[in-house]
């Protein structure tokens, strides 16, 4: 692995030369990240001035959590560009970018951190100087290794791991490593007008504040995955009593979510079934196609026939009406697969980065657990995909 790091003042970056043919680089990389983000115990006055607008939105405590966060971002295509931009501008402590691929001419269409002079250069390394300019306070590191070669312990150094534009098999392997280390995991991908965000936060507690009601808040389950675990009160600025409610969300790994049914509430009536977008079917079919062919569908008759067969099977498995899987949508989806559109990646990157910020600050309801985005319809429904079998304690597995 080649590891390039920047000091927090952003003045330069250097080749750390950590590759030794072993996994020993992991310990040094971990130490570098921890050293870069453990700069101070409290947020400074100049940081408060710099981040004033966002501190007004989510508070100083949340900003302090951001400034000590170590994020791993895997994939530096257009979607990765957007995520990196938003997280760096928000003021995270450290961002490690992993990408083992070189810049190609197709990358120049929707990626704003690279230009023609970078063609042939590693994508992450090429983007590094422009990302650093956005916020010199953020410590940046580059890992150009194939991510599947990293030991599962590598992921323990990070607060959150985000993987973009990868096939299901790779995403599932990374997700499993994150779970071994009890680390939150996001997967995301874009295909032209279409895209998705998946979240596996393992178990996540978050706080919401609301005006105190006359009805006492019961500590109970709200859904199959979410429960209220604590409640307290404080006096608000207007003199009214504010209730602080702590909720807990439980998540499923991607490999289980992919084989899970649509929640029963969405299948209770024909009208609700008709509202489920065929994008869910096509995404599942694409992942299945990649596992079979180790590539995305081409324009060949054989690939089109296989994808159509897989989509039809997935649609039946989801118990969705056959008429919602129209040939026009299949054609549109296949025409978009593998392409990048800046407005779509901007939306997905903004949504994912905002969710990461909320998760780090433990505020607001996070994505649970699959967000689909159709840029043609401008819709982004979220579905909680989980196994339907109960665990031994009677809760959702």
N, C-alpha and C positions, 0 to 999 in steps of 0.2 A: 504494500500500500504506500502511496505517496500522500503525505499529510502536509497541507499548507495551512498555516495559521496566521492570524493577524492579531496584534496587540489591541487593547481596547481603544487606543487613540487612533487606530487605523492608518498609521504612518507607513507601514510596509507589511509585506508578507514574505515568508521564507519557506523553503523546502526543508521539512523537518527530518527527511531521510529516515523514516521509521521502518521501512520494509527490510525484513531480515529473513524472509522465507519461513518464519514461524508465526505464531499468534501472539508473540510478546509485545507487538506494537499496541495491542489493546490497552494494556495497563498504562503505558505512557500517554496514549491519546486521552484516556480517562483522566489522568492526572492533569493534563493540559487544560481540559475543559473545566474541571473543578477549580483550578487555579485562576482561570480567566474570569469566572463568574463569582468567585468569592472575594470581590473587591472591597466591599464595605458591608457593615451590618444594617445600615439604614439608607434610604434614598436621600440623595443630596439636594441642596437648594436649587442648583442649576438644572438638575434632572427634573425637579418639580416644575421649573419654568419651561423646560423643553417639552415635557409631556403634559402640560397644563390642561389642554382640551380633553384628552382621554382620561386623565385623573378625575376630571369633573364627571365623567361618565361612569367609571367603575371604581374610583377611590384609590387612595394611596396604598392601602394594604394589597390590593390586587396588582398595582404597579410594581410593588416590591417583589411579589411572586413572579411577575414577568421578568424582572431584571436578573433573577437568579435561575431562570429556566434554561435548560440545555435541550435544544430541539435537534432531532435528526430528520433531515428532509432527503428522501431518496427519489431521485429523478429531477432533472433540471431542463425539462421541456417547457412549453408555454404555461402549463398549469403550475409547475414547480416555480417558474419565474414569479407568478402572481402570489403564491403562498410565501415565498421568500421575501418579496417586497413588503407584504402586509405585516409579517412577523417582525422584520427588522425595523420597520418604521414604528411599530408598537413598542419597541424597546426591550426585546428579550435579551437575556444575558449572553447566550452563545448559540450559534447555528452551525451545525455540521452538515455539509451538503455532499451527498454521495451520488456519483454518476460515473459509470465506466465507459460511456460512449463518447465519440468525437462529435464535434459540430459538423453538420452536413448542410448543404444548400437549402434543403427543405426547412431547416430550423429558422431560417432568416425571415420567414413569412409572419410568424406570430410571436416570436421570442424577442424581447426588447433588451436583453442584456448582452447579446452577441451581434456581430456584424461580419461582413465578408472576410475580414482579416483573421477571423477566428476559425474559419473552416479548417477542419483537420485537427484542431486543438481539443483537448478534453472539455466537455460541456461545462462541468462544474468550475473548472479552473478558469475558463474563458469568462464566465459570469462573475467571478469573485470581485474584481476591482469595481465594477459598477454597483454591485450589491453593497460593498463597503462604503461607497460614497453616500448611500442613502442614510446611513447612521454609523459614523465611526466608533461609537460607543459599544457596538455589538462585536463580540469576538467571533470571527469566522474561521471555520476549518473545512478542509476539503479531503474527502476520501474517494479516490478513484478506483478502489477495489471493486470487483464483482461482489455485490452485497451478499450473495448466497455463500461466499467463501468465509464470511465472518462467523466466528463462534457465537453461539447464543448469548454468552456472557458479555459480548460487545455492546448489546443493547441496554444493559443495566446502567450505563453511565448517563442515559438520557431521561429527561422528564417526560417527553412525548416523542413518538416515532410516527412519521408521516411518509407513506409510500405512494408514489404516483405513476400512472401509466405503465403498469406491469400486469402480466397475466395472473390468473387466479392462483396457479400453483406457487408462484413466487410470493405473492401476497400472503398466501396461507402459511408458508414457511416463516416469513417475517413475523406474522401475527402470532404464530406458535412461540417463537423466541421471545416476543414481547410478553406473552402470558407467563412464560417461565420466570421472567424477571418482574412480573407484576407491573408492567408498564403500559400506559394507554397507547392505543394504536389507531391510526387513521389510514384508510386507503381511498384513493380518488383517481378518476380517469376522465378523459374527455375524448369525444369522437365527433368532431364537427359541431353540429347543433346540439349534440347530446352529451350527457355526462352524469357522474354520480359521485357521492361521498358516502363512505361507510365508516362507522365508528365502533370500536370495541374498547371501551374504557374499563373493562373487567368489572370493577365495582366503583362507583363514583358518587360521592356525597356533594351536594350543592345547597346553597342557601338562597331563599327568596324572602324579601321583606314586603309586608303588606299591612294595611290598616287593620288593627285588631277588631275582630268581629265579636258580637255578643255570644256567638256559639263557640264553645271551647273546641280547640283543634285536637282531634283524636289521633293517637299514634297508631296508624293502620296502613294497609296496602291500598294504594290508589289504582294501580294496574297490575298486570302480571309481573312487571319488571320494576315498578316504582313504588316506594313506600315512604311514609312520613316517620322519621325516627326521633325527632326532637322539636321542641317548640319553646320559645322564650319571648320576652317582651322588653321594649325600651321606649323611652319618651322621644318622640320625633321633634324636629325643629319647630314645627307648628304647634307643639304642645300636645298633640294627639299621641295615643299609644300605638306603637308600631310592633307588629308581631314578626319575629324572626323564626322562620320555619326551615328546618333542615330535612332534605329529602335524599333518598338513596336510590340510584338506578343500577340495575344489574344487566350485564351485557353478555352476548354470545360471540364466539369467534367467527370469523368470516366463513370458514369451511362448514360450520353448522348453519349459519344464517342463509347461505346459498342453497341449502337443501331443505330449508324450513318453509312452511306454507305462509300464505298471506294471512294476516290476523283475521279471525272469524268475523269481527265487526265489519270488515270490508266485503265479506262474502254473504252477509245476512240477507240481502235482497238483490234482485237482478239489477236494479238501478245502481247500487253501489259497485257491483261487479263491472258494470259498463264504464265506471269512472276510473278504474285501474288502468293506467297507460300501458300500451304494448311495449313500451321501453323496458319495463321490468322483464318481460319475456325475452326480448332481444338481448339484453345484457347477460342474462343467464345462458342464453344460447351461444353468445360470443365466447364466454368463459369456457363452455363445453367444447366449442370448436377449437379454441386455442389449446386445450388439453389433448385433443385428438391430433391436430395437425401441426402444433407448435408454431403457429403463425396466425395472422388475421386472414379473413376470407379475401381471396382475389376475385377478379371478374370472370374467372373460368366457370364453365357450366357445372363442373363437378363441385366446386366450392359453393356456388349459389344453391345447388340442389341439397348439399349436406346442411348448409346453414338453415335453409327453409324447413328441412325435416326436423332438425334440432329445435327450432323455434316452435314448430307445431307441437312437438312432444312437450316442451316446457310449458306451453300455453295450456295444454290439457292437464298437466300436473298441478298447475296453479288454479285449476277449476274455473277458468275464465271463459266467457262466451266466445265461440269461434269467430264471430263476425268482427270482434275488436282487433284481431290480428289481420289487418288488411294488407293486400299485396303492395299497395302504395307506400305503407309505412315500412314494410320490409325492404323495399327498394331504396327508400330514403335513408334508412339506417345503414344499409350496406354501402351506399355511396359516401356516407360520412365517416365510416370506420377508418381510423388511422390518420384522419386530418385534424387540424387545429384551427379554431376560430377564436380570435382575441376576445370578443365580447363574452363568449361562453366561458373561457378559462378565467376571465376577470370575475365573473359571477361566482364560479365554483371556488376560485382561490380566495375571494373575499369571504364567502360563507364558511369555508373550512378554517381560515385564519381566525375569524371571529369566534367560532366554536372553540378553538384551541385557547384563545384568550379567556373565554368564559370558564373553561375547564380549569385552567391554571388558577384563576381567581376564585374558583368554586362558587360562581354566581350564574344564575339563570339555568333553565332547562337545556341540557346538551342534546345533540342529534341522537335519536334513538330509532333505528340504528342505520337505516339506509335512506339517503336522500337521492331522488332521481331528478334530473333537470332536462326538460325538453325546451330548447331555445326557440323552436318554431311556434310552440304553444305558449311560451313564457310561463311555464308551470314547474313547480318544484315540490311535489308531494314527498312526504316522509313515511316510511313503513317500518314497523318494528317486527323484524323477522327473527323468530326464535323457535327452537324445538318445542313441540307441544307436550312432550312427556315430562311428568313432574320428577323432581329430585326426591331424595329420601325424606327431606324435611317438609315436603309438600309444596315447596316453592318452585318457581320456574328454574329449569336447569340452565 
